[in-house]
Amino acid sequence: MIKLYPFQNEGVEFALSHHYSINACEMGLGKTLMALTVADFVGGKILVICPAYLKSNWIREHRRCTQRTSTPRILSYEAFTKQADSLGYFDIVIFDEAHYLKNIGSKRTKSSHAYIKKIQPKYLMLLSGTPIKNHVAEFYSLLKLCSYNPRETSGIPLRKGFKTFTSYLTFKFEYRLPSGAVVTKYQGLKNKNLLLKYLEGKYFRRVASQELNLPKITRQHISCKALATERGKELLKEFEEQSSGHISTMKKEAAIAKVDYTLKYALDLFDQEVSPILIFTDHIEPAQKIHEGLKKHRRKGDYITGARKPEDRAKLVSEFQDGRLEYLVCTIGSMSTGFTLTATNRIIFNDLSWCPSDNAQAEARIYRISQNRPCFITYIVSEGIDEKIISILEEKMGVLKDAL
């Protein structure tokens, strides 16, 4: 067995003593290793539910981290949702990237709740470095899952319904759009002590900066005038007023406009013999265009979007880690979780996700336990729209940090 850090031992002990728990340790701190250690201790039948592209990662980590000869049953969320009604009993159930269950109304979340209530496993582990990605109400589903614990070792059970939980812990805002329609949103955090009361006995979190002596990380914004055009001015006005089209369409157009700047910056790094490089974007078209531009300059690499098969993603990650690729261009949604890409210490963000925790997850692909070099994160920022997006993200991240 691999020797655990002290905080990892604490995480294992927390899971064992509370039976149903959320491991929310920051990305790169070894949640998979902690879960497998718990599974080794518990013994019996193990069920792992994870995103499809992480199945091979769980198989690899099981071989590397444990001495058990029997492999856990590993299902994608999609497969689990289809099979939940017919699945039998497991002693320990592990949900990886458990924020996939944040939407209490989705079919997979309903299937997960029904299954745990039905079989009442000895242990339930919910793994997520970002248990809430946009707002505090996303805690509800995971806290409710822990409240099914028949041993009542997970603190105070959450008995309130979702609407009551949301009204108690967030502020209600109403926005009137230019069209006249009224949109209701629940934002911010109120009654923090009530949230802490529900988290007690269920929630284990450690932060990398406090637990590890990680190398220095440097973040820089490089301004560009990609939208210093009449169309750029129109986009910014529409973005601020949300007066036409969909705001995500405007964001995508702004991302595409920056591709040439991102390409130039990446090629400058290659000229300085900096390689390999990881490039992130929130949209498919910029990923394709950046990849095509680098190929034209005879740079060896590839791009990954959600359309890539899990086995293809794993193959490209292996090639990148082995030094056979000079770059990977990835959409944030396809590669912000589950993979280690510490062959590089350089990330370029062409543009950002609306979800601040997804951006943090993307950074954590290189800034994690196995990284031993200073890391450099570069954001290509267009004047206007990107500045507005970053301001919105900083405000959201402030609320999430307070809740975590």
C-alpha positions as CSV (number, residue, x, y, z in Angstrom):
1,M,0.0,0.0,0.0
2,I,1.1,3.6,-0.7
3,K,2.0,5.6,2.4
4,L,-0.6,8.2,3.2
5,Y,-0.1,11.8,4.2
6,P,-1.4,12.7,7.7
7,F,-4.4,14.5,6.3
8,Q,-5.2,11.5,4.1
9,N,-5.2,9.3,7.2
10,E,-7.6,11.8,8.8
11,G,-9.9,11.5,5.7
12,V,-9.9,7.7,5.9
13,E,-10.7,7.8,9.7
14,F,-13.5,10.4,9.1
15,A,-15.1,8.2,6.5
16,L,-14.8,5.0,8.6
17,S,-16.2,6.7,11.7
18,H,-19.1,8.5,10.1
19,H,-20.1,5.8,7.5
20,Y,-21.8,8.1,5.1
21,S,-19.7,11.1,4.2
22,I,-18.6,13.7,1.7
23,N,-14.8,13.9,0.9
24,A,-14.5,17.4,-0.5
25,C,-10.7,17.7,-0.4
26,E,-9.3,20.1,-2.9
27,M,-8.4,18.7,-6.3
28,G,-5.2,16.7,-6.4
29,L,-5.1,15.7,-2.7
30,G,-5.8,12.0,-3.3
31,K,-9.5,11.5,-2.8
32,T,-9.4,8.3,-4.9
33,L,-6.5,6.9,-2.8
34,M,-8.5,7.7,0.4
35,A,-11.6,6.0,-0.9
36,L,-9.7,2.9,-2.0
37,T,-8.0,2.7,1.5
38,V,-11.4,2.8,3.1
39,A,-12.6,0.1,0.7
40,D,-9.6,-2.1,1.6
41,F,-10.4,-1.7,5.3
42,V,-14.1,-2.4,4.9
43,G,-13.7,-5.3,2.6
44,G,-16.8,-6.9,1.0
45,K,-18.4,-5.8,-2.3
46,I,-17.4,-2.3,-3.7
47,L,-19.4,-0.2,-6.2
48,V,-17.9,2.8,-7.8
49,I,-20.0,5.2,-9.9
50,C,-18.0,7.8,-11.9
51,P,-18.0,9.7,-15.2
52,A,-17.5,7.3,-18.1
53,Y,-14.1,8.8,-19.0
54,L,-12.7,8.1,-15.4
55,K,-13.5,4.3,-15.4
56,S,-10.0,3.5,-16.7
57,N,-8.5,5.8,-14.1
58,W,-10.2,3.9,-11.3
59,I,-9.0,0.6,-12.6
60,R,-5.4,1.9,-12.9
61,E,-5.5,3.5,-9.4
62,H,-7.0,0.3,-7.9
63,R,-4.1,-1.7,-9.3
64,R,-1.6,0.8,-8.1
65,C,-2.9,1.6,-4.6
66,T,-4.4,-1.6,-3.2
67,Q,-3.5,-5.3,-2.7
68,R,-7.0,-6.6,-3.4
69,T,-7.2,-9.0,-6.2
70,S,-10.9,-8.4,-6.9
71,T,-11.6,-5.2,-8.9
72,P,-14.6,-3.1,-7.7
73,R,-17.7,-2.9,-9.9
74,I,-17.2,0.3,-11.8
75,L,-20.2,1.9,-13.6
76,S,-20.6,5.2,-15.4
77,Y,-23.3,7.5,-14.2
78,E,-25.3,6.7,-17.3
79,A,-25.0,2.9,-16.8
80,F,-25.8,3.2,-13.1
81,T,-29.0,5.2,-13.9
82,K,-30.1,2.5,-16.2
83,Q,-29.2,-0.4,-13.9
84,A,-30.0,1.0,-10.5
85,D,-33.3,-0.8,-10.1
86,S,-31.7,-4.2,-10.6
87,L,-28.4,-3.7,-8.8
88,G,-27.9,-5.8,-5.7
89,Y,-26.3,-5.0,-2.4
90,F,-22.8,-3.5,-2.0
91,D,-21.0,-3.0,1.3
92,I,-19.4,0.3,0.2
93,V,-20.7,2.6,-2.5
94,I,-18.5,5.4,-3.9
95,F,-19.7,8.2,-6.1
96,D,-16.8,10.0,-7.7
97,E,-17.3,13.6,-9.0
98,A,-20.4,13.5,-6.8
99,H,-21.4,17.1,-7.9
100,Y,-22.9,15.2,-10.8
101,L,-25.8,14.6,-8.3
102,K,-26.3,18.3,-7.5
103,N,-29.5,18.6,-9.5
104,I,-32.2,17.0,-7.2
105,G,-34.6,16.7,-10.1
106,S,-32.4,14.8,-12.6
107,K,-33.0,11.1,-13.3
108,R,-29.5,10.1,-12.2
109,T,-29.9,11.9,-8.9
110,K,-33.3,10.4,-8.2
111,S,-31.9,6.9,-9.1
112,S,-29.0,7.5,-6.7
113,H,-31.1,8.5,-3.8
114,A,-33.6,5.7,-4.4
115,Y,-30.7,3.1,-4.6
116,I,-29.0,4.3,-1.4
117,K,-32.3,4.4,0.5
118,K,-33.1,0.9,-0.7
119,I,-29.9,-1.0,0.0
120,Q,-28.5,1.0,2.9
121,P,-24.8,0.1,2.4
122,K,-22.4,0.0,5.3
123,Y,-20.5,2.9,3.9
124,L,-21.2,5.7,1.4
125,M,-18.4,8.0,0.1
126,L,-19.2,11.0,-2.0
127,L,-16.1,12.4,-3.6
128,S,-15.9,15.9,-5.0
129,G,-13.4,18.7,-4.8
130,T,-16.2,21.0,-5.8
131,P,-19.4,19.8,-4.1
132,I,-21.0,23.1,-4.9
133,K,-20.1,24.6,-8.3
134,N,-22.4,27.6,-8.6
135,H,-24.5,28.2,-5.5
136,V,-25.1,26.9,-2.0
137,A,-28.3,25.1,-2.7
138,E,-26.2,22.4,-4.6
139,F,-25.2,21.1,-1.2
140,Y,-28.7,19.7,-0.6
141,S,-28.5,16.5,-2.6
142,L,-25.2,15.3,-1.0
143,L,-26.3,16.2,2.5
144,K,-29.6,14.4,1.9
145,L,-27.7,11.3,0.7
146,C,-25.6,11.3,3.9
147,S,-28.8,11.6,5.9
148,Y,-30.0,8.1,4.8
149,N,-27.3,6.7,7.1
150,P,-29.1,4.0,9.2
151,R,-26.4,4.2,11.9
152,E,-27.0,7.9,12.4
153,T,-23.3,8.6,12.7
154,S,-23.3,11.4,10.1
155,G,-24.5,14.2,12.3
156,I,-27.9,15.7,12.2
157,P,-30.1,14.3,9.4
158,L,-31.3,16.7,6.8
159,R,-35.1,16.4,6.9
160,K,-36.1,19.7,5.2
161,G,-37.2,19.7,1.5
162,F,-35.1,21.3,-1.2
163,K,-37.2,24.5,-1.4
164,T,-37.1,25.1,2.3
165,F,-33.4,24.4,2.4
166,T,-32.8,26.9,-0.4
167,S,-34.9,29.6,1.2
168,Y,-33.1,29.2,4.6
169,L,-29.6,29.4,3.1
170,T,-29.7,31.7,0.1
171,F,-31.1,35.1,-0.8
172,K,-33.9,35.4,-3.3
173,F,-33.3,37.9,-6.2
174,E,-35.7,38.8,-9.0
175,Y,-34.4,40.3,-12.3
176,R,-36.4,41.9,-15.0
177,L,-35.0,41.3,-18.4
178,P,-35.3,43.9,-21.3
179,S,-38.1,41.7,-22.7
180,G,-40.1,42.3,-19.5
181,A,-39.8,38.7,-18.3
182,V,-38.9,38.3,-14.6
183,V,-36.2,35.8,-13.6
184,T,-35.9,34.5,-10.0
185,K,-32.5,33.4,-8.8
186,Y,-31.2,32.2,-5.4
187,Q,-27.7,33.4,-4.6
188,G,-25.3,34.1,-1.8
189,L,-25.2,32.6,1.6
190,K,-27.3,33.3,4.7
191,N,-27.6,31.4,8.0
192,K,-24.1,30.1,7.6
193,N,-24.3,28.5,11.1
194,L,-27.2,26.4,9.9
195,L,-25.2,25.1,7.0
196,L,-22.3,24.3,9.3
197,K,-24.7,22.4,11.6
198,Y,-25.7,20.2,8.7
199,L,-22.2,19.7,7.4
200,E,-20.9,18.5,10.8
201,G,-20.3,14.7,10.7
202,K,-20.8,14.6,7.0
203,Y,-18.2,16.8,5.4
204,F,-14.4,16.4,5.3
205,R,-12.3,19.0,3.4
206,R,-8.6,19.9,3.3
207,V,-6.9,22.6,1.1
208,A,-3.7,22.0,-0.8
209,S,-2.0,25.2,0.4
210,Q,-2.5,24.1,4.0
211,E,-1.5,20.5,3.7
212,L,1.2,20.3,1.1
213,N,4.4,22.1,0.3
214,L,3.5,22.6,-3.3
215,P,5.7,24.7,-5.6
216,K,4.8,28.4,-6.3
217,I,1.9,29.1,-8.7
218,T,1.9,32.3,-10.8
219,R,-1.1,33.6,-12.5
220,Q,-1.0,36.3,-15.1
221,H,-3.5,38.1,-17.3
222,I,-2.5,39.0,-20.9
223,S,-4.7,41.7,-22.4
224,C,-5.6,41.6,-26.0
225,K,-7.7,43.8,-28.3
226,A,-9.4,40.9,-30.0
227,L,-12.7,42.7,-29.8
228,A,-11.5,46.3,-30.5
229,T,-13.8,46.5,-33.4
230,E,-17.3,47.7,-34.1
231,R,-18.6,44.2,-33.7
232,G,-16.7,44.0,-30.4
233,K,-18.4,47.2,-29.2
234,E,-21.8,45.7,-30.2
235,L,-21.0,42.5,-28.3
236,L,-20.1,44.3,-25.1
237,K,-23.3,46.4,-25.3
238,E,-25.4,43.2,-25.9
239,F,-23.5,41.4,-23.2
240,E,-24.2,44.1,-20.6
241,E,-27.8,44.6,-21.5
242,Q,-28.5,40.9,-22.5
243,S,-30.6,42.7,-25.1
244,S,-30.3,40.2,-28.0
245,G,-29.3,36.6,-28.5
246,H,-28.1,34.3,-25.7
247,I,-25.3,35.5,-23.4
248,S,-23.4,32.2,-24.0
249,T,-23.5,32.8,-27.8
250,M,-21.8,36.2,-27.2
251,K,-19.3,34.6,-24.9
252,K,-18.4,32.0,-27.5
253,E,-18.0,34.6,-30.2
254,A,-15.6,36.5,-27.9
255,A,-13.6,33.2,-27.3
256,I,-13.2,32.6,-31.0
257,A,-12.0,36.1,-31.5
258,K,-9.1,35.4,-29.2
259,V,-7.8,32.3,-30.9
260,D,-5.1,34.1,-32.8
261,Y,-3.7,35.7,-29.6
262,T,-3.7,32.3,-27.8
263,L,-1.9,30.8,-30.8
264,K,0.8,33.5,-30.9
265,Y,1.4,33.2,-27.1
266,A,1.7,29.4,-27.3
267,L,4.1,29.6,-30.3
268,D,6.2,32.2,-28.4
269,L,6.5,29.6,-25.5
270,F,7.6,26.9,-27.9
271,D,10.2,29.3,-29.4
272,Q,11.5,29.6,-25.8
273,E,11.7,25.8,-25.7
274,V,8.8,25.6,-23.2
275,S,7.0,22.3,-23.8
276,P,4.6,20.6,-23.3
277,I,1.7,23.1,-22.9
278,L,-1.9,22.6,-21.8
279,I,-4.5,24.9,-23.3
280,F,-8.1,25.2,-22.1
281,T,-11.2,26.8,-23.6
282,D,-14.8,26.6,-22.7
283,H,-16.0,26.0,-26.3
284,I,-15.4,23.4,-28.9
285,E,-14.8,25.7,-31.9
286,P,-11.8,27.5,-30.3
287,A,-10.3,24.2,-29.3
288,Q,-10.4,23.0,-32.9
289,K,-9.1,26.2,-34.3
290,I,-6.2,26.4,-31.8
291,H,-5.3,22.7,-32.6
292,E,-5.4,23.4,-36.4
293,G,-3.2,26.5,-36.0
294,L,-0.6,24.6,-33.9
295,K,-0.6,21.7,-36.5
296,K,0.2,24.2,-39.3
297,H,3.3,25.2,-37.4
298,R,4.3,21.5,-37.2
299,R,3.7,21.1,-33.5
300,K,2.7,17.6,-32.3
301,G,-0.4,17.4,-30.2
302,D,-4.2,16.9,-30.2
303,Y,-7.4,18.3,-28.9
304,I,-10.0,16.8,-26.5
305,T,-13.7,17.7,-26.3
306,G,-16.7,15.9,-24.7
307,A,-17.1,14.0,-28.0
308,R,-13.9,12.1,-27.5
309,K,-14.3,8.5,-26.3
310,P,-13.1,7.8,-22.7
311,E,-10.4,5.4,-24.0
312,D,-9.1,8.0,-26.5
313,R,-8.8,10.7,-23.8
314,A,-6.9,8.2,-21.6
315,K,-4.6,7.4,-24.5
316,L,-3.8,11.1,-25.2
317,V,-3.2,11.8,-21.5
318,S,-0.7,8.9,-21.4
319,E,1.1,10.2,-24.5
320,F,1.2,13.7,-23.0
321,Q,2.5,12.4,-19.7
322,D,5.1,10.3,-21.4
323,G,6.5,13.4,-23.4
324,R,5.2,12.2,-26.8
325,L,3.0,15.3,-27.3
326,E,4.0,19.0,-27.2
327,Y,0.5,20.2,-26.4
328,L,-3.1,19.3,-25.6
329,V,-6.0,21.7,-26.3
330,C,-9.0,20.8,-24.1
331,T,-12.5,22.0,-23.5
332,I,-12.8,22.7,-19.7
333,G,-15.8,20.4,-19.4
334,S,-14.0,17.4,-20.9
335,M,-10.8,17.5,-19.0
336,S,-11.2,19.5,-15.8
337,T,-11.6,16.5,-13.6
338,G,-10.0,13.1,-13.0
339,F,-6.7,13.4,-14.9
340,T,-3.1,14.2,-13.9
341,L,-1.2,16.3,-16.4
342,T,1.9,17.2,-14.4
343,A,4.2,16.6,-17.4
344,T,3.7,20.3,-17.9
345,N,3.7,23.2,-15.5
346,R,2.1,25.6,-18.0
347,I,-1.6,26.3,-18.7
348,I,-3.0,28.8,-21.1
349,F,-6.7,29.7,-20.7
350,N,-8.1,31.0,-24.0
351,D,-11.4,31.7,-22.2
352,L,-13.1,30.6,-19.0
353,S,-16.1,28.6,-17.9
354,W,-19.1,30.3,-16.2
355,C,-18.5,27.9,-13.3
356,P,-15.5,29.1,-11.2
357,S,-14.9,25.7,-9.7
358,D,-14.5,24.2,-13.1
359,N,-11.8,26.7,-13.8
360,A,-10.1,25.8,-10.5
361,Q,-10.5,22.1,-11.4
362,A,-8.8,22.7,-14.7
363,E,-5.8,24.3,-12.9
364,A,-5.6,21.4,-10.6
365,R,-4.7,19.1,-13.5
366,I,-1.1,20.4,-13.1
367,Y,-1.1,21.8,-9.6
368,R,-1.3,18.7,-7.4
369,I,0.6,16.3,-5.3
370,S,3.0,15.0,-8.0
371,Q,4.0,18.5,-9.3
372,N,7.5,19.5,-8.3
373,R,8.0,22.6,-10.5
374,P,6.6,26.1,-10.2
375,C,3.4,26.4,-12.2
376,F,2.4,29.2,-14.5
377,I,-1.2,29.9,-15.5
378,T,-1.9,32.5,-18.2
379,Y,-5.3,33.9,-19.0
380,I,-5.8,35.6,-22.4
381,V,-8.2,38.5,-21.6
382,S,-10.0,40.6,-24.1
383,E,-10.9,44.1,-23.0
384,G,-14.6,44.4,-22.3
385,I,-16.4,41.1,-22.2
386,D,-13.7,39.0,-20.5
387,E,-13.2,41.7,-17.9
388,K,-17.0,41.5,-17.1
389,I,-16.9,37.7,-17.0
390,I,-13.9,37.7,-14.6
391,S,-15.7,40.2,-12.3
392,I,-18.8,37.9,-12.2
393,L,-16.6,34.8,-11.5
394,E,-14.7,36.5,-8.7
395,E,-18.0,37.5,-7.0
396,K,-19.4,33.9,-7.4
397,M,-16.1,32.4,-6.1
398,G,-16.2,34.6,-3.0
399,V,-19.6,33.1,-2.0
400,L,-18.5,29.5,-2.7
401,K,-15.3,29.9,-0.7
402,D,-17.3,31.2,2.2
403,A,-19.6,28.1,2.0
404,L,-16.8,25.6,1.6
